[in-house]
Amino acid sequence: MSSMEQAPTSSKSPAALEDGNRKPRVSVIMPAYNTATYIAESVDSVLDQDYPSIELIVVDDGSTDGTIDILRGYGDRLTLLTQQNQGAAVARNAGIAKAGGDYIAFIDSDDVWLPGKLTAQVLYMEQHPEIGFVHTDFLSWKPDADGQFASARTLADPPVPVTEAPAIVAEGSGWVYNQLLMESLPHTITVMMRRALVEQVGKFDPELKRGQDYDYWIRASRLTEYRQLDRVTALYRLHGHGCITKYPNVNYEVEVVRRALDRWGLVGPNGEETPWSQVRERLGEACFTFGYHHYWEGDPRIARRAFFQALLRSPGRVKTWGYLGASTLKALLTRKGEAD
C-alpha cells in the first residue's frame, strides 16, 4: 500500500488526552434548499440527540421558501451559513470548512436522525481509532395516501439508551473499494468520519451534480476500512420533490465509477481485484437504468444513447435491443414534432 493509502491513525485530540472526561466534538453538516416544510423536524432530530458535544452547521443554498426564517429562529443553537444556489457539494464543502469537530457527520434538511445515533457512532469510533469511517442502516420514510408522514417514533423500535458500541455488519465493513465499484454502499445521512480522514479525502466535487457523495465514499475507501454498525439511525424521507425525481442529462453514476477506474483500476487497497466482466456488467446495467428513466420521463435521444452504451457492455441482453429500437423511433417522432 502506498503512503497515500494509509488508514488514518490519529485518534484523540490533545485536549481529549489532557481531559479524560472530554467528549469529542461532532460537527454536523446540513445543506438546505427550499425545505421549509421539513427542516425543523430535521434540525430538532440533531439537537435532541443525547450526545452532549455537537455543533450543527446549516448551509442554506439559496432558499426562497422561508427556510432561512425557520433556521434563524434557532438562534445560537446552530450556525447558519448562506450562499447563492450552487448545489449540495459546495454547501457541504462550506460546512466542512467551518467545522471544528473531531468527527464530521452529515444529514439532509428533509431527513431525520433517530435517538442515539451520535452516541453509538462516537462510542465505536473512540474504541477503534484505526477506523476512519462508519455508517449504519436507515429506513425509507414514505407518505400515506394523503401525503402525510407518520411520526418518526412509529417507524423504528423504541429508542434504547446506548451503553456500548453496536456490533458491525460484515457485508458493509472492511476495505470496501471493490464493493463500491458495484454499488454506492453508505447512505450520506448515516455517515460519520474522522476529521483527519475528511482532510485527507478533500472536498466534495461540485462538477458532479449527482453522485458527489458516491464519489466521496469511493475516495475515502482508498484510505481506511469502513464499518457498518448494526443499528438503524436515520429516516430517509421520500416526498417526491427533490432532485432524485429529475433525471439529469449526464449519467453521473457511470461517471463516478469511470473516474475511480481511471484513477485506481480494479484493485483495492487490500489487494482484492474485481473481475472486469463484473464491472462491465454493472456499468451496462447503470446505462440501461439511465436510458429507461429518460425513455419514459425524459429525453428519448438521451435514452437511445444510453441503451447503445448498455449494449456495448452487455450485447446479449434482448430487452436492451428492444428499448434501443423503441427509443430510436420515439426520438425520430420527437424530432419531427419539434420541426413541425
FIKOL-261572 format. One record per residue: residue in one letter; x, y, z of N, C-alpha, C in turn. Coordinates in steps of 0.05 Angstrom, whole numbers, plus 5000, padded with zeros to 4 digits. Layout:
REM residues N
AXYZXYZXYZ...
REM end
This chain:
REM residues 340
M501749765000500050005000501850255000S501250444983502750694981502250865006S504051065009503651245032501151405030M500051435006497551585003495151415011E495451165016493250985022493350865049Q494551015068494650915095492151005110A491050825127488750895143489451115163P487651295170488151505190488951375216T491051485228492051375253491451545277S490651805273490151975296487651885309S487551895335485151815350484052055365K485152105388484052315405485752565402S484452795404485853055402487453095428P489353295427490853355452489153425475A486953565470485153645492483953395505A483253195488482052955498484052795515L486552805507488552665523489052795549E488753065550489253205575486853185594D484453155582482053145598480552885590G480752685606479452425600476452445599N475252655611472352675611471352835587R473052945571472253095548470952915527K468552995518467252855496468152975470P469052805451469852915425467553065412R468153275399466153445386465353325359V462753335353461753245327460653485313S461753535289460653745272458653615253V456253715253454153615236453653805213I453853715188453653885165450953825151M449354035149446654015137446354215114P446554135089445854315067442754345066A441854585058438954625058438154785033Y435954705020434954854997431954804996N430455015002427455014999426154775012T426854735038425554515053424254615078A422954845075421554965098419554785111T418354605095416254425106417454225125Y419954155121421153925136423553995154I424754225150427354275161427354285192A425154385204425154405233425354125245E423953935233424053655243426853545241S428253615219430953515215432853645236V432653905239434354045258433853935286D431353905294430753805321431853525325S431853365305432953095308435953085314V437253305306440153335312440453445340L439053665345439453805371438353635394D436553455389435453285410437053035415Q439252995400440952765406441952775435D442352535446443252535474446252565477Y447652595454450552635455451052935462P452752995481452953265492454653465477S456253375458458153565445457753575415I455853745407455053765378455154055369E456154095345455654355332454254295305L451954415301450454385277450854625259I451954565235452454775215450554735192V448754925188446854905166447755105144V447955005120448755175097446455205079D445155435079442855485061443855545033D442855395014443855414986441955574969G441255814979439656004963436655954965S435655864988432755804991431156054987T428656014976426756234971424056184985D423955985002421255905012420955945042G422656095055422356135084424155955100T425755795088427555615102429355775121I430455995111432356155128430956265152D428456355150427056475173426756255195I426156015187425855795206428555755220L430655745205433355695216434155915235R433556165228434256385246432856375273G430556235273429156205298430556035319Y432555885310434055725329436355875343G436756125334438856285347441556155346D442956175369445656065370445755765375R443455625373443555335376444755205351L444955355330446255255305447755485292T449555405274450955605258449755605230L448855845221447555865195449456005176L450055875154451555985132449756015108T450056215092448356255068450156285044Q449056195021450556224996448456234973Q449256334950447556304926447356014919N445255944904444755674897447055554880Q448555364892450855244879450854944881G448954834895448854544897449854434924A449254184929449854064955452854034960A454353974939457253934942458554184953V457954414941459054674950458154734978A455554674984454554725011455954555032R456354295026457754125045460654215049N461954295027464654395030464854635047A462854815045462855055062462454985091G460754785096460254695124462754565136I464054405120466554275130468654475136A468954685119470954895123470455035150K467955055158467255195183467455015207A467354755202467154555224469654555242G469154525268471354505287471454245302G469754045293469553795309471753595303D471853395321473653165318472452975297Y469852975295468452805276466552975259I466052875235464253015216461952815210A459552915212457152755205455452915186F453752785171452152915150449152845153I447553045149444652995147443453195127D441453105113440053285094437653415108S436753635097434853805112431953715110D431453475099428753365099428753085112D430953005122431152735135431452765165V431352535179431352545208433252335219W434652415240436252215256434552105278L435051855285433751725307435351765333P434151745356435651775381437951585383G440151685394442451515400444451485377K443851615354445651585331448451665337L448851905346451552005350452951865373T451551805394452751655416453851395407A452351245392453150985382455651005365Q455651195346457851215328460351315341V460151515358462551615372463751405390L461951255404462951045421464550835406Y463550765382465050565366467650685356M467650935347470051055336472151095357E471351165381473251205403474550945411Q473150725408474250465415475850345392H475650455368477050355345478450575330P480650685341481950915329483150865301E483350605294484450545267482350575245I479850605253477650635233476950925229G476751015204476151295199473351345189F471751135185469151175171467150965182V464851065192462750885200460150975187H458350775182455750835171453850625183T451250665178449250485190447050435170D445050285179442650245163440850475167F438750495150436750705151434150595142L431950745146429350665137428250875118S427050775096425650955078423051055091W422451305088420251435102418251535080K416151385076414251445054411751575065P410551755050407951875058405651685054D403451745068401051585064399451695039A397151595035395551665011394951965011D394852095034394252375036396852555035G399152425031401652565031402752635058Q401652515079402652575106404652355115F406552445131408652265141407952185169A408151925174407651825202409851935220S409251945245411252035265413651865264A415951985266418551835265418551625287R417251685309417351495332415951235326T414151235306412650985300414050815280L416250905268417550755246419850585255A420850635279423250495289422650385316D424250195325423950085352424250305372P423050275396423350485416426350525423P427150775425429950825430430950715456V433150575454434450465478437050615483P437450725507439950875511442350705504V444250835490446650695481448650675504T449350435512451350395533453850255524E453750135500456050005489456050035459A458349995446458550025417456949805403P455549875382453949675367455849465354A454649245348456049045331456249155303I457849015286458149105259456848915239V456149015216455048855194457348785176A458048535174460448455159460348545130E457948515117457648575089458248865082G457949045100458549325095461049435108S462749255116465149325132467649225118G469949345125472449255114473549455093W475349355077476349515054474249485032V472649685028470249655012470449784984Y472849864976473149984949471949814928N472449554928471449384907468449354908Q467249354932464349364934463249614923L464649844927463650094918463750124888L465449974875465449974846462749854835M461449694852459049554844456449694853E456749854875454349994885455250214905S453550414908454050624928453050524955L454850434972454150284996453050465018P454550665028453450815051451351025042H449451075059447651295055448751535070T448751765057450052005067449152075096I446552055101445452145126446151955149T447551735144448351555165451351555170V452851715154455751715155456951885177M459051785190460751945207463651885200M465252095198468052075191469852215210R472252115214474252265229475052515214R475452735228476352975215478952935199A480752765211483252715197482852585170L480852415168480252285142479052485123V477152655132475952855115478153035103E480053115120482253285110483853145089Q484252875091485652725071484152695045V481552645047479952605024479552865008G479253085022478853345008475953415005K475353564984472753674980470853494964F468253534968466253414950466553554923D466253404902466653514875464153654864P464253924861461854064852461154014823E463053904808462453834780460453614777L460253454798458353234799455653334810K453753384793451253484802449653274818R450153024812449152804829451452614832G451352454854453452264858455952374872Q455852624882458252734895458852564920D456852474934457352314958458452034950Y457451914929458451654920461451684913D462151894899464951954892466651984917Y465552124937467052174962467551914977W465451744978465851494993467951314979I467951314953470051164939472851264945R473151534945475751644951476551584980A474651594998475251535026476051245029S474851065013475250775016478150695008R479650874995482450814990484150875014L483050995034484751095057484150945083T481850825086481050705111479150475107E479150285125476950095126474350235135Y472150125126469550225135468450035156R466550135172465049965190462050045187Q460449845181457549885182456549785208L455449965225454449895251451649775248D451049575264448549435263446449585279R445549805267443649975281442250155260V439650195262438250385245438450655258T439550855244439951115257438551345243A437251295220436151525206433751445189L432051645183429751615166430251785141Y430051655118430451785092427651855080R427052105079424352195071424052185040L421952045031421352025003418852194997H419252454991417052634987416652714958G418352634940417952674912418452954902H419753124918420353394910423253454907G424953254911427853304909428953254882C431553294878432853264852432852974844I432352784863432452504856430152434837T428052594835425852544816426452644788K428552804785429152934759431752814749Y431552644729433952524718435552724702P438152744708439852934693440552834665N441853004650442652934623445252774622V446652764645449152624647448752384666N449852154658449751914675451951934696Y451352064718453452114738454351854752E452551654753453351404766455651274750V455351264724457451154707459951334708E459551594709461851784710463451734736V462151694758463651654783465251404782V464051184773465550934771467850954751R467351084729469451124709471851274720R471251484736473451634748475051464767A473751294782475151124801476850924786L475850804764477350614749479750744736D479450994726481651134713483851194733R483051244758485051324779486251084793W484650884799485650664815485450384803G483750354782483450104770481749914785L482149654782480449444793481449334819V483749424829484949314853484649494876G483549384898483149544922485749574939P485649744959488049784976488949534990N487149334994487949085007488848874987G489048944961489848754941487648604928E485148634937482948504924482448614896E481948444877481448524849478648444840T477248634829474548574818474848494788P473748274780473848204751472648414734W473948474711472848684693470048604683S469548354680466948264670464748354688Q465248344715463148434733462748734732V464848884730464649174728463249254702R463949124680462749174654459749134655E458948914668456048854671454749064688R456049144709454949344727454549614713L456449694696456249934681454049914660G453749684648451649634629448949664641E448649564665446049584679445449874686A447550024694447250314701446450464676C447550404653446750534628443850464621F443150214624440350144618438350294636T438950304662437150444681436950734674F439150854667439151144659437451174634G437851004614436251024590433350974595Y432650784612429950724619428450964630H429751104648428451344660428051554639H430051604622429751804602427651724581Y427451464575425451374555422651444564W422051404590419351444600418751724610E420851864619420352124632422152344623G424052284605425952494598426252524568D428652514558429352564530429852304516P428252224496428751964483431351954468R432452184461435052184448437252114467I437052204492438952124512438551834519A436051744520435451464525436751284504R436551364478437651204456440651164460R442051384466444951374471445651194494A444051204515444551044539444150744533F442050674518441550394511443850294492F444850464475447050384458449550324475Q450050504495452350454513451950204530A449450144537448949894552449549654535L448849664509449349434491452249394486L453849604486456749574483457849404505R456649424529457649274552456249004556S453748984548452148734550450648694525P451948614503450648594477448548374475G448548194493446647964491443948014505R443548244515441048304530438848384511V436948204506434848254487433148494494K432548534519430848754528432049024520T434749044522436049294515435749354485W435949144468435549174439432749284434G430849184448428049274445427749564452Y428949644474428749924482430350104464L432550004453434150164434432350234409G430950024399429250074377426950264383A425750224406423450394414424350684419S426650724431427650994436428451134411T429550974391430251094365427751204351L425651044352423051134340421951374354K422051364381420951584397422551834392A425251814389426952044384426352164357L425851994337425152094310422452244310L420552134325417952274327418252534342T419852544362420352784377421552994360R423652914344424953104326422953214305K421253034295419353114275417353314287G416553254312414653444325415853714330E418453724337419853974341420054134315A420553974293420854104267418254234258D416054094264413454194256412654434272
REM end
